Amino acid sequence: MIRACAIALVLLVACKLDTSGTGAPSNMLGTVGSSGTGDAPLDTGGDDTTSTSAATLGDASVDGSDGASGAAADSSDDASHSSTGDPTQGTTGPVDECADPPLFAVQIPANEAVVVAPMIHDEVGNGTPYVVSDVENMGTATFTFDVPCPDEYYFHGFVYDGALGPVNLAFQDNGADSYAVDVGGQSAVWHYGCQMAILLAPRWQWQPIMNNLNCVMNDDLVIAPLLAGTHTIEFLNRETGTNAQDDPGSAAAIAVLTVTNDPSYVP
């Protein structure tokens, strides 16, 4: 009887040891599964399901940090590397519009000039404004203008001569028709009446601004090398004249100033 009980006990122990069936401790599978299920039982009752679930969670964790997001980062990097970048910073660089300055011209009416007495603003009968001074060597008009590119600039004035005709240097009987001009650090004496010495010509004419003291005509155009930006040109009245009611009378006057970088420009 004692021998039979001993044999039964041995058989019972042997059967208990063979119930794992996986060749690994049953708590190992439970530990892996618990990383995604919290306090899940060590033995879920389905080794394959728990193993697959644990592997999926584990793979997602690994792939999410080093795989999927890493691939997205790599893709983003590749996209940024293959991008054309800032189109304004292309391989040819920014375009310099002033490398070959385009032709430019601007007209400034006399009412935009700043005057110093006895230079005044006035207007002809039709309302066209002009600047005029009737005192010798007194009164200035300063015109302000902008140029887009560094270049050489030329100037034209729409000017008035009340006594057209040949110049008589001895008696100065051809009326007031001259200004001292300052622009871009240059000074000139502009006797525009020497350029208008035609008896039947209109009293108002466009004339290029020149340096022709004593009416010596050498095609000495006033040419000012200017940088891009804002500049001024100043006119100082040089001769005595009398401003009339509806026109400058016998005084020198300017109605419009033109600034251009085109040497062949004609207003």
C-alpha positions in Angstrom: 0.0 0.0 0.0 2.8 2.4 0.8 4.6 1.5 -2.4 1.5 2.1 -4.5 1.1 5.6 -3.0 4.7 6.5 -3.7 4.3 5.5 -7.4 1.1 7.6 -7.7 2.9 10.6 -6.2 5.8 10.3 -8.7 3.4 10.1 -11.6 1.5 13.2 -10.3 4.7 15.3 -10.1 5.8 14.2 -13.5 2.4 15.2 -15.1 2.6 18.7 -13.4 6.0 19.4 -14.9 4.9 18.6 -18.4 1.9 21.0 -18.5 4.0 24.1 -19.7 4.2 22.6 -23.2 6.3 25.5 -24.6 9.7 24.6 -23.4 9.9 28.1 -21.6 8.6 29.3 -18.2 5.0 30.4 -18.5 5.8 33.8 -16.9 8.2 34.8 -19.7 5.3 35.2 -22.2 3.3 37.0 -19.6 6.1 39.5 -19.0 6.3 40.4 -22.7 2.6 40.7 -23.0 2.4 43.0 -20.0 4.4 45.8 -21.7 1.2 46.6 -23.6 -1.5 45.4 -21.3 -0.6 46.6 -17.9 -1.5 44.1 -15.2 -2.7 41.4 -17.6 -2.6 37.8 -16.2 0.6 35.9 -16.8 -1.3 33.2 -18.6 -3.8 34.8 -21.0 -5.1 31.4 -22.2 -3.9 31.9 -25.8 -0.1 31.9 -26.1 -0.2 32.7 -29.9 -2.6 35.6 -29.5 -0.6 37.1 -26.6 2.7 36.7 -28.4 1.3 38.3 -31.6 -0.2 41.2 -29.6 3.0 41.8 -27.7 5.1 41.6 -30.9 2.7 44.1 -32.6 2.9 46.5 -29.8 6.6 46.1 -29.6 7.1 46.5 -33.3 4.9 49.6 -33.4 6.9 51.1 -30.6 10.2 50.4 -32.3 9.0 51.3 -35.8 7.2 54.4 -34.5 10.4 55.9 -33.0 13.0 54.5 -35.4 10.9 53.3 -38.3 7.8 55.1 -39.4 8.7 58.5 -38.0 12.3 58.1 -38.9 11.2 57.3 -42.5 9.0 60.4 -42.4 12.0 62.5 -41.2 14.2 61.0 -43.9 11.5 61.7 -46.5 11.2 65.3 -45.2 15.0 65.7 -45.4 15.0 64.3 -48.9 12.2 66.7 -49.9 14.1 69.7 -48.5 17.3 68.7 -50.1 15.5 68.2 -53.5 13.6 71.5 -53.2 14.6 74.4 -55.5 14.8 76.7 -52.5 14.3 80.5 -52.7 13.6 81.3 -56.3 15.1 84.8 -55.8 18.4 83.2 -55.0 18.8 81.1 -58.1 22.1 80.0 -59.6 22.2 83.2 -61.7 21.8 85.5 -58.7 19.5 88.5 -58.4 19.0 90.7 -61.5 20.7 94.1 -61.4 18.2 96.4 -63.2 20.8 99.2 -63.3 23.5 97.2 -65.0 22.1 98.5 -68.2 20.0 101.5 -67.1 16.7 101.8 -68.9 15.9 105.1 -70.5 14.3 107.5 -68.0 12.7 110.9 -68.1 10.6 112.9 -65.6 8.9 116.3 -65.8 8.5 118.5 -62.8 6.1 121.5 -62.9 7.2 124.8 -61.5 4.6 124.7 -58.7 6.6 121.8 -57.1 9.7 123.9 -56.8 10.8 125.5 -53.5 11.3 129.2 -53.9 13.3 131.8 -52.0 12.2 135.4 -52.3 12.2 137.4 -54.4 11.6 134.3 -56.6 7.8 133.6 -56.5 5.2 131.2 -57.9 3.0 132.7 -60.5 0.9 131.4 -63.5 0.0 132.5 -67.0 -3.5 133.3 -68.1 -4.4 129.6 -68.7 -3.3 128.5 -65.3 0.1 127.1 -66.2 2.4 127.7 -63.2 5.9 129.2 -63.4 8.6 130.6 -61.2 10.0 134.1 -61.7 12.2 136.7 -60.0 12.5 140.3 -61.1 15.7 141.1 -59.1 19.2 140.7 -60.5 21.2 137.9 -58.8 18.4 137.2 -56.3 15.7 134.6 -55.9 16.1 130.9 -56.2 13.9 128.0 -57.3 14.9 124.5 -56.3 13.4 121.4 -58.0 13.7 118.0 -56.3 13.6 114.8 -58.3 14.3 111.1 -58.0 16.4 108.9 -60.4 16.2 105.1 -60.4 19.8 104.2 -61.4 23.3 105.6 -61.3 23.9 107.3 -64.6 24.6 110.6 -66.4 21.6 112.9 -66.5 20.6 115.7 -68.8 18.2 118.6 -68.1 15.7 120.6 -70.2 13.7 123.7 -69.1 10.5 125.1 -70.5 11.5 128.7 -70.3 10.3 132.2 -71.2 12.1 134.9 -73.1 10.3 138.2 -73.3 12.7 139.9 -75.7 13.6 137.4 -78.5 16.3 138.4 -80.9 20.0 138.7 -81.4 22.0 139.3 -78.3 23.6 142.7 -77.8 26.3 142.1 -75.2 27.2 145.8 -75.0 23.8 146.9 -74.0 22.1 143.7 -72.8 18.9 144.8 -74.6 17.6 141.3 -75.1 15.9 141.1 -71.8 16.3 138.8 -68.8 16.9 135.2 -70.0 19.6 133.5 -67.8 20.1 131.5 -64.6 23.0 130.3 -62.5 22.5 126.5 -62.1 23.7 124.1 -59.5 23.2 120.4 -59.7 25.1 117.3 -58.6 28.0 119.5 -57.3 28.3 121.3 -60.6 27.8 125.0 -61.4 26.8 126.5 -64.7 25.7 129.8 -66.2 22.8 129.2 -68.5 22.0 131.9 -71.0 19.0 130.2 -72.6 18.2 133.4 -74.5 21.2 132.7 -76.7 19.5 129.4 -77.7 16.2 131.3 -78.5 17.6 134.1 -80.6 15.0 133.9 -83.4 12.7 136.9 -83.8 9.5 135.0 -84.6 9.9 132.1 -82.3 7.5 131.4 -79.5 8.4 133.1 -76.2 8.0 129.8 -74.3 10.3 127.1 -75.5 12.0 123.8 -74.4 15.7 124.3 -74.2 18.5 122.1 -73.0 20.3 123.4 -69.9 23.8 124.4 -70.9 26.9 126.2 -69.6 27.2 129.0 -72.1 28.4 132.1 -70.3 28.5 135.2 -72.5 26.6 133.1 -75.1 29.7 131.1 -76.2 28.0 128.1 -77.7 30.1 125.0 -77.5 27.4 122.5 -77.0 28.4 122.5 -73.3 25.4 120.6 -72.0 25.0 120.3 -68.3 25.6 116.6 -67.6 25.4 115.4 -64.0 26.6 111.9 -62.9 24.1 111.0 -60.2 23.6 108.0 -58.0 20.2 106.5 -57.6 18.0 108.4 -55.2 16.8 112.0 -54.5 18.6 115.0 -55.9 18.0 118.7 -56.4 18.7 121.3 -59.0 18.8 125.0 -58.1 18.2 128.0 -60.4 19.3 131.5 -59.3 17.9 134.5 -61.3 20.7 136.5 -62.9 19.0 139.5 -64.6 16.5 142.2 -63.8 13.0 142.0 -65.4 9.4 142.9 -64.7 6.8 140.2 -64.1 3.6 141.0 -65.9 0.0 140.2 -64.9 -0.6 137.1 -67.1 2.9 136.2 -68.2 6.5 136.8 -67.0 6.7 140.1 -69.0 10.4 140.9 -69.4 11.6 138.6 -66.6 13.2 135.2 -66.9 10.9 132.3 -66.0 10.7 128.5 -65.8 7.5 126.5 -66.1 8.7 122.9 -66.3 11.9 121.0 -65.7 12.8 117.7 -67.4 15.4 115.2 -66.1 16.5 112.4 -68.3 19.4 109.9 -68.9 18.7 109.9 -72.6 21.1 112.3 -74.5 18.8 112.3 -77.5 15.6 113.0 -75.6 13.6 116.0 -76.9 10.7 117.1 -74.6 
